[in-house]
């Protein structure tokens, strides 16, 4: 075996290892993006529900004020 072919074999092996590492990193990145997307969706859901609760409280207060005014006008 000559010296040139040994370096070619080592280089090819290193390329295979780097390809495997890149594929592994790509799958890990997809997992990370999916978990990040789920986390962002959960945060958005919490924010939306919080805003809904604030609006519900405002509507309840408005309804109570109207009920009180109506009772005063009926008496």
C-alpha positions in Angstrom: 0.0 0.0 0.0 1.5 3.3 -0.9 1.4 6.5 1.2 -1.0 8.4 -1.1 -3.7 5.7 -0.9 -3.4 5.6 2.9 -4.1 9.3 3.2 -7.0 9.0 0.8 -8.5 6.2 3.0 -8.1 8.3 6.1 -9.6 11.3 4.4 -12.6 9.3 3.2 -13.1 7.8 6.7 -13.0 11.3 8.2 -15.5 12.5 5.6 -17.8 9.7 6.5 -17.5 10.5 10.2 -18.2 14.2 9.6 -21.3 13.3 7.4 -22.6 11.2 10.3 -22.0 14.0 12.7 -23.8 16.5 10.4 -26.8 14.2 10.1 -26.9 13.6 13.9 -26.8 17.4 14.4 -29.6 18.0 11.9 -31.9 15.5 13.7 -31.0 17.1 17.1 -31.7 20.5 15.6 -35.2 19.4 14.4 -36.0 18.1 17.9 -34.8 21.4 19.4 -37.0 23.4 17.0 -40.0 21.2 17.6 -39.6 21.6 21.4 -39.0 25.4 21.0 -42.1 25.7 18.8 -44.2 23.8 21.4 -42.8 26.1 24.2 -43.7 29.2 22.2 -47.2 27.9 21.4 -47.7 27.2 25.1 -46.5 30.7 26.0 -48.9 32.2 23.4 -51.8 30.2 24.8 -51.1 31.4 28.3 -50.9 35.0 27.1 -54.2 34.7 25.2 -56.0 33.1 28.1 -54.7 35.9 30.5 -56.0 38.5 28.1 -59.3 36.7 27.9 -59.5 36.7 31.7 -58.9 40.4 31.9 -61.6 41.1 29.3 -64.0 38.8 31.2 -63.4 40.7 34.4 -64.1 44.0 32.6 -67.3 42.7 31.2 -68.4 41.4 34.6 -67.7 44.8 36.2 -69.6 46.5 33.4 -72.6 44.1 33.9 -72.6 44.7 37.6 -72.6 48.5 37.1 -75.5 48.2 34.7 -77.4 46.0 37.1 -76.9 48.4 40.0 -78.1 51.4 37.8 -81.1 49.4 36.7 -82.1 48.6 40.2 -81.7 52.3 41.2 -83.9 53.5 38.4 -86.6 50.9 39.2 -86.9 52.0 42.8 
